Amino acid sequence: MSQDDVKIVWDTSASGLPSAGVYHGREGVRRFFRDWLAPWTDYEIEARHCVDAGGAVVLVFRQAGTGQGAESESNATSSASGSWRTRRWRASASSRL
């Protein structure tokens, strides 16, 4: 792992997600997504808007999928913001559609 990998922070603590927390380094980000995707039988994500916010980027995206054993599909709009310079990224709470 390079020194830069250790500096990556993926913070989902304010998101309300079941796996919410602060993940460090490339492996931490991988672990978050492995845990997040595990219960879905199908899952898709689509970028809706990408905004240059000066020293940061804001991404608004739609997520949809069906959980294992679920009878209905989940569909939500979420956002994440962050900076390549600081290597800090935050995920927001989702809005159900």
Protein Blocks (a to p, Z undefined) as FASTA:
>chain_A
ZZklmmpccdfklnopakgccdehjklmmmmmmmmmmmpmbdcdddfbdcdehjaccddd
ddddddehiabdcdddddddddfklopacddddddZZ
